[in-house]
């Protein structure tokens, strides 16, 4: 691993390529949720149909995640990222062509969303476990902060530009940008050079089921791990349902589509702010603090339900993003310093399955629930659920006592 002189994680060439590739893909991918949401609304005009499309991706994502974690612990992670990026580019390009040519239908979008979700299920645990392979252990926390800062910056650019593209030339071109971003990311991932992991030649080959059992044993033996994941099972369902499904509906009926892009960008500005804070502030019990601050993520849902005006939403989403990033960096650091590297992708995959498993339910239910009790009441209910889930996790002793090195 040849690197130039300097300090910090960016002096390591594999880490630089990893940051660059992920940033390029996120710029395009930040456009996709906005473009897809308005493509479905233009096609069917129904929040229920939008919920079905986004839920289909989430279902496929959850269903394949465990298998993705096994693959990422068995195969070269850099090669796997090239393959998954190319596959994601192909699925998004197909959706873009269907929308641009007027041949898109809700069933087709559901099918392609399933394929895209399956591809993401392999790449997510792979990228999460790649960071410790590109920097020394002593630089993990700043590396996580740098990569999150780069991703957030890319999301700000992508979401802002994506909203403008969707408003001016249509949703299909926004999806085409996402496809191009994945294709370029695949090229950049080929530049990562990592030493191949050496397996014990005398060891008996293990089955996929045995690998899953080993990952589950590692995941369940630490109470703080599964407690936080349980918190996010509930929290993500409420937050994603409120912001991804009902957010565009509120925007369409009030402040407009272009302004919704600004709101999404405000959350990403908050994420970037959280990463900057994490670079400087390194408490030993950062995980417990991060878990407690997740109560702030109730603000976006509450603001959408009670005060859906642009200034209030910008502040609410910014604060929510800051809290989310403080937690995310603390969570990655805690896992990467406590879980053996050969099991890390599988633990991440169990984390992601638990965190995402109820998201499709939230996405599918908020539309019909909003039709029964009203959109504002549904959004406020989501905010209450977020606060309650956070209170339970933050009060758990094992979560509060997790410590990491601050150097």
Secondary structure as the mmCIF struct_conf table of DSSP 4:
data_model
#
loop_
_struct_conf.conf_type_id
_struct_conf.id
_struct_conf.beg_label_comp_id
_struct_conf.beg_label_asym_id
_struct_conf.beg_label_seq_id
_struct_conf.end_label_comp_id
_struct_conf.end_label_asym_id
_struct_conf.end_label_seq_id
BEND BEND1 UNK A 5 UNK A 5
BEND BEND2 UNK A 7 UNK A 8
HELX_RH_3T_P HELX_RH_3T_P1 UNK A 9 UNK A 11
BEND BEND3 UNK A 12 UNK A 12
HELX_RH_AL_P HELX_RH_AL_P1 UNK A 13 UNK A 43
TURN_TY1_P TURN_TY1_P1 UNK A 44 UNK A 44
HELX_RH_AL_P HELX_RH_AL_P2 UNK A 47 UNK A 74
BEND BEND4 UNK A 75 UNK A 75
HELX_RH_AL_P HELX_RH_AL_P3 UNK A 77 UNK A 100
TURN_TY1_P TURN_TY1_P2 UNK A 101 UNK A 102
HELX_RH_AL_P HELX_RH_AL_P4 UNK A 106 UNK A 134
BEND BEND5 UNK A 135 UNK A 135
HELX_RH_3T_P HELX_RH_3T_P2 UNK A 137 UNK A 139
HELX_RH_AL_P HELX_RH_AL_P5 UNK A 140 UNK A 169
HELX_RH_AL_P HELX_RH_AL_P6 UNK A 171 UNK A 189
TURN_TY1_P TURN_TY1_P3 UNK A 190 UNK A 191
HELX_LH_PP_P HELX_LH_PP_P1 UNK A 195 UNK A 199
TURN_TY1_P TURN_TY1_P4 UNK A 201 UNK A 202
BEND BEND6 UNK A 203 UNK A 203
HELX_LH_PP_P HELX_LH_PP_P2 UNK A 204 UNK A 207
HELX_RH_AL_P HELX_RH_AL_P7 UNK A 208 UNK A 220
TURN_TY1_P TURN_TY1_P5 UNK A 221 UNK A 221
HELX_RH_AL_P HELX_RH_AL_P8 UNK A 223 UNK A 240
HELX_RH_PI_P HELX_RH_PI_P1 UNK A 241 UNK A 246
HELX_RH_AL_P HELX_RH_AL_P9 UNK A 247 UNK A 253
TURN_TY1_P TURN_TY1_P6 UNK A 254 UNK A 255
HELX_RH_AL_P HELX_RH_AL_P10 UNK A 257 UNK A 280
TURN_TY1_P TURN_TY1_P7 UNK A 284 UNK A 285
HELX_RH_AL_P HELX_RH_AL_P11 UNK A 286 UNK A 293
HELX_RH_3T_P HELX_RH_3T_P3 UNK A 294 UNK A 297
HELX_RH_AL_P HELX_RH_AL_P12 UNK A 298 UNK A 306
HELX_RH_AL_P HELX_RH_AL_P13 UNK A 310 UNK A 338
BEND BEND7 UNK A 339 UNK A 339
HELX_RH_3T_P HELX_RH_3T_P4 UNK A 341 UNK A 343
HELX_RH_AL_P HELX_RH_AL_P14 UNK A 344 UNK A 356
TURN_TY1_P TURN_TY1_P8 UNK A 357 UNK A 358
HELX_RH_AL_P HELX_RH_AL_P15 UNK A 359 UNK A 373
HELX_RH_AL_P HELX_RH_AL_P16 UNK A 375 UNK A 394
TURN_TY1_P TURN_TY1_P9 UNK A 395 UNK A 395
HELX_RH_AL_P HELX_RH_AL_P17 UNK A 397 UNK A 400
TURN_TY1_P TURN_TY1_P10 UNK A 401 UNK A 401
#
